[in-house]
Amino acid sequence: MTTTHPAGRRWSAGHLVGATRLGALRTTFRVLDAVAPRAAAARAMDLWCTLPGNPGRRKDFRPGPGEIRRLAVPRGGEIVAESWGEGPVVYLVHGWGGWRGQLGAFVAPLVEAGHRVVAFDVAGHGDSDPAVMGPGKGTLPEFMEAFEVVLGAYGEASGVVAHSMGCTSAALVVRESVPTERLVLIAPNHEFATMTHDFARLLGFTERTRTRMVDGIEAFTGRPTSDFDLVPLGASGGMPPTLVVHDRLDKETPYAVGEAVAREWPDAVLLTTEGLGHQRILADQATIAAVVEHISDRVPARG
Protein backbone atom coordinates (compact mmCIF):
# COMPACT_ATOMS: atom_id res chain seq x y z
CA MET A 1 0.00 0.00 0.00
CA THR A 2 1.27 3.48 -0.83
CA THR A 3 0.23 6.29 1.44
CA THR A 4 0.55 9.94 0.46
CA HIS A 5 1.64 12.09 3.37
CA PRO A 6 1.40 15.84 3.78
CA ALA A 7 4.47 17.72 2.61
CA GLY A 8 7.10 17.47 5.29
CA ARG A 9 9.74 19.97 6.31
CA ARG A 10 12.91 17.94 6.13
CA TRP A 11 14.21 20.22 3.39
CA SER A 12 14.43 23.82 4.54
CA ALA A 13 16.85 26.68 4.07
CA GLY A 14 18.04 26.20 7.64
CA HIS A 15 18.94 22.57 6.99
CA LEU A 16 20.57 23.04 3.65
CA VAL A 17 22.09 26.50 3.20
CA GLY A 18 21.67 30.07 4.40
CA ALA A 19 18.90 32.19 2.93
CA THR A 20 21.30 34.26 0.78
CA ARG A 21 22.92 31.20 -0.75
CA LEU A 22 19.52 29.59 -1.24
CA GLY A 23 18.47 32.50 -3.46
CA ALA A 24 21.60 32.08 -5.55
CA LEU A 25 21.02 28.34 -5.82
CA ARG A 26 17.46 28.85 -7.00
CA THR A 27 18.71 31.17 -9.72
CA THR A 28 21.33 28.62 -10.78
CA PHE A 29 18.81 25.79 -10.83
CA ARG A 30 16.30 27.78 -12.87
CA VAL A 31 18.94 28.23 -15.57
CA LEU A 32 20.33 24.68 -15.43
CA ASP A 33 16.85 23.16 -15.32
CA ALA A 34 16.04 24.87 -18.62
CA VAL A 35 19.29 24.33 -20.52
CA ALA A 36 21.21 21.49 -18.80
CA PRO A 37 18.93 19.28 -16.68
CA ARG A 38 21.55 16.54 -16.34
CA ALA A 39 24.00 19.00 -14.81
CA ALA A 40 21.20 20.30 -12.60
CA ALA A 41 20.42 16.77 -11.46
CA ALA A 42 24.07 16.08 -10.60
CA ARG A 43 24.23 19.29 -8.54
CA ALA A 44 20.90 18.45 -6.90
CA MET A 45 22.09 14.98 -5.93
CA ASP A 46 25.23 16.45 -4.35
CA LEU A 47 23.04 18.75 -2.24
CA TRP A 48 20.62 15.89 -1.49
CA CYS A 49 23.51 13.98 0.11
CA THR A 50 24.71 17.00 2.14
CA LEU A 51 24.23 16.51 5.87
CA PRO A 52 22.52 19.16 8.03
CA GLY A 53 24.76 20.87 10.54
CA ASN A 54 22.37 22.23 13.14
CA PRO A 55 23.67 21.83 16.74
CA GLY A 56 20.60 19.92 17.97
CA ARG A 57 21.92 16.87 16.15
CA ARG A 58 25.17 16.96 18.16
CA LYS A 59 23.62 16.74 21.62
CA ASP A 60 25.17 14.07 23.80
CA PHE A 61 22.96 12.19 26.26
CA ARG A 62 25.32 9.27 26.94
CA PRO A 63 25.62 8.39 30.65
CA GLY A 64 29.38 8.01 30.35
CA PRO A 65 31.97 6.44 28.05
CA GLY A 66 31.39 2.91 26.83
CA GLU A 67 33.68 0.47 25.09
CA ILE A 68 34.75 1.92 21.73
CA ARG A 69 35.48 -0.11 18.61
CA ARG A 70 36.38 1.01 15.10
CA LEU A 71 34.99 -1.22 12.35
CA ALA A 72 35.83 -1.28 8.63
CA VAL A 73 32.92 -0.69 6.25
CA PRO A 74 32.53 -1.94 2.65
CA ARG A 75 33.05 1.39 0.85
CA GLY A 76 36.27 2.17 2.74
CA GLY A 77 37.17 3.77 6.04
CA GLU A 78 35.95 2.92 9.51
CA ILE A 79 32.91 3.64 11.63
CA VAL A 80 32.78 4.02 15.41
CA ALA A 81 30.67 1.76 17.62
CA GLU A 82 30.23 2.07 21.39
CA SER A 83 28.75 -0.44 23.83
CA TRP A 84 27.60 -0.58 27.44
CA GLY A 85 26.41 -3.40 29.72
CA GLU A 86 25.85 -7.12 29.24
CA GLY A 87 22.96 -9.24 28.01
CA PRO A 88 20.77 -9.41 24.90
CA VAL A 89 21.91 -6.73 22.48
CA VAL A 90 19.87 -3.61 21.72
CA TYR A 91 21.05 -1.40 18.88
CA LEU A 92 20.55 2.38 18.74
CA VAL A 93 20.39 3.82 15.21
CA HIS A 94 20.69 7.60 14.73
CA GLY A 95 19.12 9.64 11.95
CA TRP A 96 20.27 11.83 9.06
CA GLY A 97 23.01 14.16 10.25
CA GLY A 98 22.85 12.75 13.78
CA TRP A 99 25.25 10.65 15.83
CA ARG A 100 25.21 7.96 18.52
CA GLY A 101 25.20 10.42 21.45
CA GLN A 102 21.74 11.68 20.47
CA LEU A 103 20.21 8.38 21.61
CA GLY A 104 22.39 8.18 24.72
CA ALA A 105 19.48 8.75 27.13
CA PHE A 106 18.28 5.23 26.33
CA VAL A 107 21.56 3.61 27.37
CA ALA A 108 21.38 3.51 31.19
CA PRO A 109 17.69 2.43 31.41
CA LEU A 110 18.26 -0.36 28.89
CA VAL A 111 21.42 -1.53 30.68
CA GLU A 112 19.51 -1.52 33.97
CA ALA A 113 16.85 -3.65 32.29
CA GLY A 114 19.50 -6.29 31.51
CA HIS A 115 20.61 -5.41 27.99
CA ARG A 116 23.88 -4.77 26.25
CA VAL A 117 23.44 -1.50 24.34
CA VAL A 118 25.34 -0.77 21.14
CA ALA A 119 25.26 2.61 19.40
CA PHE A 120 27.24 3.57 16.30
CA ASP A 121 28.01 6.44 13.95
CA VAL A 122 27.27 5.91 10.26
CA ALA A 123 29.99 6.93 7.77
CA GLY A 124 30.11 10.72 7.55
CA HIS A 125 28.47 11.10 10.96
CA GLY A 126 29.78 11.62 14.48
CA ASP A 127 33.25 10.19 15.01
CA SER A 128 33.27 7.90 11.97
CA ASP A 129 35.33 8.43 8.82
CA PRO A 130 33.82 10.43 5.93
CA ALA A 131 31.24 8.83 3.68
CA VAL A 132 32.03 7.70 0.14
CA MET A 133 30.91 11.08 -1.28
CA GLY A 134 33.31 12.96 0.98
CA PRO A 135 33.20 15.05 4.18
CA GLY A 136 29.84 16.50 5.08
CA LYS A 137 27.99 13.96 2.94
CA GLY A 138 25.98 10.83 3.62
CA THR A 139 23.96 8.16 1.81
CA LEU A 140 21.22 5.79 2.90
CA PRO A 141 23.04 2.64 1.68
CA GLU A 142 25.88 3.52 4.06
CA PHE A 143 23.36 3.63 6.91
CA MET A 144 22.35 0.06 6.09
CA GLU A 145 25.92 -1.12 5.55
CA ALA A 146 27.04 0.37 8.87
CA PHE A 147 24.25 -1.41 10.73
CA GLU A 148 25.09 -4.72 9.07
CA VAL A 149 28.79 -4.35 9.94
CA VAL A 150 27.96 -3.58 13.58
CA LEU A 151 25.56 -6.53 13.72
CA GLY A 152 28.37 -8.73 12.45
CA ALA A 153 30.63 -7.50 15.24
CA TYR A 154 28.19 -7.65 18.17
CA GLY A 155 25.71 -10.36 17.24
CA GLU A 156 22.01 -10.76 16.70
CA ALA A 157 19.61 -8.08 17.82
CA SER A 158 17.20 -8.50 20.69
CA GLY A 159 15.89 -5.00 20.04
CA VAL A 160 16.45 -2.02 17.77
CA VAL A 161 15.67 1.63 18.55
CA ALA A 162 15.89 3.96 15.56
CA HIS A 163 15.30 7.66 14.99
CA SER A 164 14.20 9.60 11.89
CA MET A 165 16.03 8.40 8.74
CA GLY A 166 17.56 5.65 10.86
CA CYS A 167 14.07 4.13 11.00
CA THR A 168 14.17 3.36 7.28
CA SER A 169 17.65 1.84 7.31
CA ALA A 170 16.96 -0.19 10.45
CA ALA A 171 13.61 -1.48 9.18
CA LEU A 172 15.15 -2.52 5.86
CA VAL A 173 17.98 -4.41 7.57
CA VAL A 174 15.55 -6.08 9.98
CA ARG A 175 13.24 -7.01 7.12
CA GLU A 176 15.88 -8.26 4.70
CA SER A 177 18.73 -9.75 6.67
CA VAL A 178 18.81 -9.57 10.48
CA PRO A 179 15.46 -10.01 12.28
CA THR A 180 14.99 -8.65 15.79
CA GLU A 181 12.51 -9.46 18.54
CA ARG A 182 11.40 -5.86 19.09
CA LEU A 183 11.59 -2.67 17.05
CA VAL A 184 11.10 0.98 18.00
CA LEU A 185 10.69 3.72 15.36
CA ILE A 186 10.94 7.27 16.72
CA ALA A 187 9.82 10.09 14.41
CA PRO A 188 10.03 7.95 11.25
CA ASN A 189 10.79 9.76 8.00
CA HIS A 190 8.27 10.20 5.21
CA GLU A 191 8.26 8.57 1.79
CA PHE A 192 11.01 9.40 -0.68
CA ALA A 193 8.74 10.64 -3.46
CA THR A 194 7.41 13.29 -1.06
CA MET A 195 10.93 14.24 -0.01
CA THR A 196 12.18 14.63 -3.58
CA HIS A 197 9.20 16.83 -4.48
CA ASP A 198 9.81 18.97 -1.35
CA PHE A 199 13.46 19.24 -2.35
CA ALA A 200 12.59 20.32 -5.88
CA ARG A 201 10.22 23.01 -4.60
CA LEU A 202 12.84 24.31 -2.19
CA LEU A 203 15.49 24.66 -4.90
CA GLY A 204 13.10 25.71 -7.65
CA PHE A 205 13.68 23.02 -10.27
CA THR A 206 11.08 21.14 -12.32
CA GLU A 207 10.38 17.49 -13.13
CA ARG A 208 13.06 17.68 -15.84
CA THR A 209 15.68 17.80 -13.10
CA ARG A 210 13.85 15.93 -10.35
CA THR A 211 13.31 12.76 -12.37
CA ARG A 212 16.96 12.74 -13.42
CA MET A 213 18.03 13.20 -9.80
CA VAL A 214 15.83 10.26 -8.78
CA ASP A 215 17.41 8.19 -11.59
CA GLY A 216 20.82 9.04 -10.14
CA ILE A 217 19.76 8.05 -6.63
CA GLU A 218 18.38 4.75 -7.90
CA ALA A 219 21.55 4.06 -9.90
CA PHE A 220 23.66 4.69 -6.78
CA THR A 221 21.49 2.54 -4.48
CA GLY A 222 20.76 -0.17 -7.02
CA ARG A 223 17.05 -0.17 -6.18
CA PRO A 224 13.96 1.98 -6.71
CA THR A 225 13.41 4.75 -4.18
CA SER A 226 10.00 3.22 -3.37
CA ASP A 227 11.92 0.39 -1.64
CA PHE A 228 12.78 2.89 1.08
CA ASP A 229 9.19 3.77 1.96
CA LEU A 230 8.34 2.60 5.48
CA VAL A 231 4.58 2.14 5.26
CA PRO A 232 4.51 -0.53 2.53
CA LEU A 233 7.65 -2.15 3.97
CA GLY A 234 5.72 -3.69 6.85
CA ALA A 235 2.12 -3.49 5.67
CA SER A 236 2.00 -7.14 4.62
CA GLY A 237 3.42 -8.36 7.93
CA GLY A 238 6.76 -9.95 8.61
CA MET A 239 8.01 -7.22 10.94
CA PRO A 240 8.52 -7.69 14.70
CA PRO A 241 6.27 -6.06 17.30
CA THR A 242 6.91 -2.38 16.74
CA LEU A 243 6.42 0.70 18.88
CA VAL A 244 6.10 3.88 16.83
CA VAL A 245 6.72 7.12 18.76
CA HIS A 246 5.89 10.42 17.06
CA ASP A 247 5.18 13.95 18.20
CA ARG A 248 2.17 15.80 16.80
CA LEU A 249 4.26 18.97 16.40
CA ASP A 250 7.27 17.38 14.68
CA LYS A 251 8.49 19.93 12.11
CA GLU A 252 10.88 17.58 10.32
CA THR A 253 8.90 14.40 9.74
CA PRO A 254 5.09 14.54 9.59
CA TYR A 255 3.13 12.97 12.43
CA ALA A 256 0.95 11.39 9.71
CA VAL A 257 3.85 9.06 8.91
CA GLY A 258 3.87 7.58 12.40
CA GLU A 259 0.09 7.24 12.25
CA ALA A 260 0.28 5.44 8.91
CA VAL A 261 2.99 3.01 10.03
CA ALA A 262 1.08 2.13 13.20
CA ARG A 263 -2.17 1.74 11.26
CA GLU A 264 -0.81 -0.34 8.37
CA TRP A 265 1.73 -2.58 10.11
CA PRO A 266 -0.12 -5.49 11.73
CA ASP A 267 2.10 -5.62 14.84
CA ALA A 268 2.69 -1.90 15.38
CA VAL A 269 1.25 0.51 17.94
CA LEU A 270 1.57 4.29 18.20
CA LEU A 271 2.68 6.35 21.17
CA THR A 272 1.85 10.01 20.56
CA THR A 273 3.69 12.84 22.29
CA GLU A 274 2.80 16.52 22.32
CA GLY A 275 5.26 19.39 22.04
CA LEU A 276 8.54 17.43 21.99
CA GLY A 277 9.26 17.93 18.31
CA HIS A 278 11.82 15.91 16.38
CA GLN A 279 14.82 16.08 18.73
CA ARG A 280 13.62 16.62 22.32
CA ILE A 281 11.63 13.41 22.10
CA LEU A 282 14.93 11.51 22.42
CA ALA A 283 15.48 12.78 25.98
CA ASP A 284 11.88 12.63 27.23
CA GLN A 285 11.62 10.38 30.28
CA ALA A 286 8.12 9.08 29.48
CA THR A 287 9.23 8.18 25.97
CA ILE A 288 12.33 6.43 27.28
CA ALA A 289 10.28 4.43 29.80
CA ALA A 290 7.82 3.31 27.09
CA VAL A 291 10.69 2.27 24.81
CA VAL A 292 12.41 0.25 27.54
CA GLU A 293 9.12 -1.45 28.44
CA HIS A 294 8.53 -2.38 24.81
CA ILE A 295 12.08 -3.63 24.20
CA SER A 296 12.11 -5.62 27.45
CA ASP A 297 8.59 -6.98 26.86
CA ARG A 298 7.73 -6.35 30.51
CA VAL A 299 4.35 -4.85 29.69
CA PRO A 300 2.42 -4.46 26.42
CA ALA A 301 3.51 -1.44 24.38
CA ARG A 302 1.19 1.50 24.91
CA GLY A 303 -0.82 3.04 22.09
C-alpha positions in Angstrom: 0.0 0.0 0.0 1.3 3.5 -0.8 0.2 6.3 1.4 0.6 9.9 0.5 1.6 12.1 3.4 1.4 15.8 3.8 4.5 17.7 2.6 7.1 17.5 5.3 9.7 20.0 6.3 12.9 17.9 6.1 14.2 20.2 3.4 14.4 23.8 4.5 16.8 26.7 4.1 18.0 26.2 7.6 18.9 22.6 7.0 20.6 23.0 3.7 22.1 26.5 3.2 21.7 30.1 4.4 18.9 32.2 2.9 21.3 34.3 0.8 22.9 31.2 -0.7 19.5 29.6 -1.2 18.5 32.5 -3.5 21.6 32.1 -5.6 21.0 28.3 -5.8 17.5 28.9 -7.0 18.7 31.2 -9.7 21.3 28.6 -10.8 18.8 25.8 -10.8 16.3 27.8 -12.9 18.9 28.2 -15.6 20.3 24.7 -15.4 16.9 23.2 -15.3 16.0 24.9 -18.6 19.3 24.3 -20.5 21.2 21.5 -18.8 18.9 19.3 -16.7 21.6 16.5 -16.3 24.0 19.0 -14.8 21.2 20.3 -12.6 20.4 16.8 -11.5 24.1 16.1 -10.6 24.2 19.3 -8.5 20.9 18.4 -6.9 22.1 15.0 -5.9 25.2 16.4 -4.4 23.0 18.7 -2.2 20.6 15.9 -1.5 23.5 14.0 0.1 24.7 17.0 2.1 24.2 16.5 5.9 22.5 19.2 8.0 24.8 20.9 10.5 22.4 22.2 13.1 23.7 21.8 16.7 20.6 19.9 18.0 21.9 16.9 16.2 25.2 17.0 18.2 23.6 16.7 21.6 25.2 14.1 23.8 23.0 12.2 26.3 25.3 9.3 26.9 25.6 8.4 30.6 29.4 8.0 30.3 32.0 6.4 28.1 31.4 2.9 26.8 33.7 0.5 25.1 34.8 1.9 21.7 35.5 -0.1 18.6 36.4 1.0 15.1 35.0 -1.2 12.4 35.8 -1.3 8.6 32.9 -0.7 6.3 32.5 -1.9 2.7 33.1 1.4 0.9 36.3 2.2 2.7 37.2 3.8 6.0 35.9 2.9 9.5 32.9 3.6 11.6 32.8 4.0 15.4 30.7 1.8 17.6 30.2 2.1 21.4 28.7 -0.4 23.8 27.6 -0.6 27.4 26.4 -3.4 29.7 25.9 -7.1 29.2 23.0 -9.2 28.0 20.8 -9.4 24.9 21.9 -6.7 22.5 19.9 -3.6 21.7 21.0 -1.4 18.9 20.6 2.4 18.7 20.4 3.8 15.2 20.7 7.6 14.7 19.1 9.6 11.9 20.3 11.8 9.1 23.0 14.2 10.2 22.8 12.7 13.8 25.2 10.7 15.8 25.2 8.0 18.5 25.2 10.4 21.5 21.7 11.7 20.5 20.2 8.4 21.6 22.4 8.2 24.7 19.5 8.7 27.1 18.3 5.2 26.3 21.6 3.6 27.4 21.4 3.5 31.2 17.7 2.4 31.4 18.3 -0.4 28.9 21.4 -1.5 30.7 19.5 -1.5 34.0 16.8 -3.7 32.3 19.5 -6.3 31.5 20.6 -5.4 28.0 23.9 -4.8 26.2 23.4 -1.5 24.3 25.3 -0.8 21.1 25.3 2.6 19.4 27.2 3.6 16.3 28.0 6.4 13.9 27.3 5.9 10.3 30.0 6.9 7.8 30.1 10.7 7.5 28.5 11.1 11.0 29.8 11.6 14.5 33.2 10.2 15.0 33.3 7.9 12.0 35.3 8.4 8.8 33.8 10.4 5.9 31.2 8.8 3.7 32.0 7.7 0.1 30.9 11.1 -1.3 33.3 13.0 1.0 33.2 15.1 4.2 29.8 16.5 5.1 28.0 14.0 2.9 26.0 10.8 3.6 24.0 8.2 1.8 21.2 5.8 2.9 23.0 2.6 1.7 25.9 3.5 4.1 23.4 3.6 6.9 22.3 0.1 6.1 25.9 -1.1 5.5 27.0 0.4 8.9 24.3 -1.4 10.7 25.1 -4.7 9.1 28.8 -4.4 9.9 28.0 -3.6 13.6 25.6 -6.5 13.7 28.4 -8.7 12.4 30.6 -7.5 15.2 28.2 -7.6 18.2 25.7 -10.4 17.2 22.0 -10.8 16.7 19.6 -8.1 17.8 17.2 -8.5 20.7 15.9 -5.0 20.0 16.4 -2.0 17.8 15.7 1.6 18.6 15.9 4.0 15.6 15.3 7.7 15.0 14.2 9.6 11.9 16.0 8.4 8.7 17.6 5.6 10.9 14.1 4.1 11.0 14.2 3.4 7.3 17.7 1.8 7.3 17.0 -0.2 10.5 13.6 -1.5 9.2 15.2 -2.5 5.9 18.0 -4.4 7.6 15.6 -6.1 10.0 13.2 -7.0 7.1 15.9 -8.3 4.7 18.7 -9.8 6.7 18.8 -9.6 10.5 15.5 -10.0 12.3 15.0 -8.7 15.8 12.5 -9.5 18.5 11.4 -5.9 19.1 11.6 -2.7 17.1 11.1 1.0 18.0 10.7 3.7 15.4 10.9 7.3 16.7 9.8 10.1 14.4 10.0 8.0 11.2 10.8 9.8 8.0 8.3 10.2 5.2 8.3 8.6 1.8 11.0 9.4 -0.7 8.7 10.6 -3.5 7.4 13.3 -1.1 10.9 14.2 0.0 12.2 14.6 -3.6 9.2 16.8 -4.5 9.8 19.0 -1.3 13.5 19.2 -2.3 12.6 20.3 -5.9 10.2 23.0 -4.6 12.8 24.3 -2.2 15.5 24.7 -4.9 13.1 25.7 -7.6 13.7 23.0 -10.3 11.1 21.1 -12.3 10.4 17.5 -13.1 13.1 17.7 -15.8 15.7 17.8 -13.1 13.8 15.9 -10.3 13.3 12.8 -12.4 17.0 12.7 -13.4 18.0 13.2 -9.8 15.8 10.3 -8.8 17.4 8.2 -11.6 20.8 9.0 -10.1 19.8 8.1 -6.6 18.4 4.8 -7.9 21.6 4.1 -9.9 23.7 4.7 -6.8 21.5 2.5 -4.5 20.8 -0.2 -7.0 17.1 -0.2 -6.2 14.0 2.0 -6.7 13.4 4.7 -4.2 10.0 3.2 -3.4 11.9 0.4 -1.6 12.8 2.9 1.1 9.2 3.8 2.0 8.3 2.6 5.5 4.6 2.1 5.3 4.5 -0.5 2.5 7.7 -2.1 4.0 5.7 -3.7 6.9 2.1 -3.5 5.7 2.0 -7.1 4.6 3.4 -8.4 7.9 6.8 -9.9 8.6 8.0 -7.2 10.9 8.5 -7.7 14.7 6.3 -6.1 17.3 6.9 -2.4 16.7 6.4 0.7 18.9 6.1 3.9 16.8 6.7 7.1 18.8 5.9 10.4 17.1 5.2 14.0 18.2 2.2 15.8 16.8 4.3 19.0 16.4 7.3 17.4 14.7 8.5 19.9 12.1 10.9 17.6 10.3 8.9 14.4 9.7 5.1 14.5 9.6 3.1 13.0 12.4 1.0 11.4 9.7 3.9 9.1 8.9 3.9 7.6 12.4 0.1 7.2 12.2 0.3 5.4 8.9 3.0 3.0 10.0 1.1 2.1 13.2 -2.2 1.7 11.3 -0.8 -0.3 8.4 1.7 -2.6 10.1 -0.1 -5.5 11.7 2.1 -5.6 14.8 2.7 -1.9 15.4 1.3 0.5 17.9 1.6 4.3 18.2 2.7 6.4 21.2 1.8 10.0 20.6 3.7 12.8 22.3 2.8 16.5 22.3 5.3 19.4 22.0 8.5 17.4 22.0 9.3 17.9 18.3 11.8 15.9 16.4 14.8 16.1 18.7 13.6 16.6 22.3 11.6 13.4 22.1 14.9 11.5 22.4 15.5 12.8 26.0 11.9 12.6 27.2 11.6 10.4 30.3 8.1 9.1 29.5 9.2 8.2 26.0 12.3 6.4 27.3 10.3 4.4 29.8 7.8 3.3 27.1 10.7 2.3 24.8 12.4 0.3 27.5 9.1 -1.5 28.4 8.5 -2.4 24.8 12.1 -3.6 24.2 12.1 -5.6 27.5 8.6 -7.0 26.9 7.7 -6.4 30.5 4.3 -4.9 29.7 2.4 -4.5 26.4 3.5 -1.4 24.4 1.2 1.5 24.9 -0.8 3.0 22.1 
